[in-house]
Amino acid sequence: MLALGAREEKDPKTLGELFYLCCDEIEDIRFAEAVLLIMELFASTLNKQFLLSEEQIQQFLIRFLNSYLLF
């Protein structure tokens, strides 16, 4: 394990800590933001695939969320 660790620290082909440094720079999105992004993508898909109006999509999403919240 020590040899592997030494190789990773010296080998220019490995990224070493670069991966972790990049991960620290990326802001984590909150759960609510992720759900909102999914719902927006879903609404966009409904609009493109089924040619639904914004009002129809909103009504569908409201019914969908209400049925989920009742369980």
C-alpha positions as CSV (number, residue, x, y, z in Angstrom):
1,M,0.0,0.0,0.0
2,L,2.9,2.3,0.7
3,A,4.3,1.7,-2.8
4,L,1.0,2.5,-4.4
5,G,0.6,5.7,-2.4
6,A,4.1,6.8,-3.4
7,R,3.4,6.0,-7.0
8,E,0.2,8.0,-7.0
9,E,2.0,11.0,-5.5
10,K,4.8,11.0,-8.0
11,D,3.2,9.6,-11.2
12,P,2.1,12.5,-13.5
13,K,-0.6,10.3,-15.0
14,T,-2.6,10.3,-11.8
15,L,-4.7,13.2,-10.7
16,G,-4.0,12.8,-7.0
17,E,-5.8,15.5,-5.0
18,L,-6.9,17.3,-8.1
19,F,-10.2,15.4,-8.1
20,Y,-10.9,16.3,-4.5
21,L,-10.0,20.0,-5.1
22,C,-12.4,20.2,-8.0
23,C,-15.1,18.6,-5.9
24,D,-14.7,21.2,-3.2
25,E,-15.2,23.9,-5.8
26,I,-18.5,22.5,-7.0
27,E,-21.4,23.9,-5.0
28,D,-23.8,21.2,-3.8
29,I,-27.4,21.8,-4.9
30,R,-30.0,21.4,-2.3
31,F,-32.7,18.7,-2.5
32,A,-35.4,21.2,-3.2
33,E,-33.4,22.7,-6.1
34,A,-32.8,19.2,-7.6
35,V,-36.6,18.4,-7.4
36,L,-37.4,21.8,-9.0
37,L,-34.9,21.0,-11.9
38,I,-36.5,17.6,-12.4
39,M,-40.0,19.1,-12.4
40,E,-39.0,21.7,-15.0
41,L,-37.5,19.1,-17.2
42,F,-40.6,17.0,-16.9
43,A,-42.8,20.0,-17.8
44,S,-40.6,20.8,-20.8
45,T,-40.9,17.2,-22.0
46,L,-44.7,17.2,-21.6
47,N,-44.8,20.4,-23.6
48,K,-42.6,19.1,-26.4
49,Q,-43.9,15.5,-26.6
50,F,-47.6,16.0,-26.0
51,L,-48.0,19.7,-27.1
52,L,-49.7,20.6,-23.8
53,S,-50.3,24.2,-22.8
54,E,-48.6,25.7,-19.8
55,E,-51.9,25.7,-18.0
56,Q,-52.5,22.0,-18.7
57,I,-49.0,21.2,-17.5
58,Q,-49.4,23.2,-14.3
59,Q,-52.7,21.4,-13.6
60,F,-51.1,18.0,-14.2
61,L,-48.1,18.8,-12.0
62,I,-50.5,20.0,-9.2
63,R,-52.5,16.8,-9.4
64,F,-49.4,14.7,-9.5
65,L,-47.9,16.4,-6.4
66,N,-51.2,16.3,-4.5
67,S,-51.5,12.6,-5.2
68,Y,-48.0,12.1,-3.9
69,L,-48.5,14.1,-0.8
70,L,-51.7,12.3,0.1
71,F,-49.8,9.0,0.5
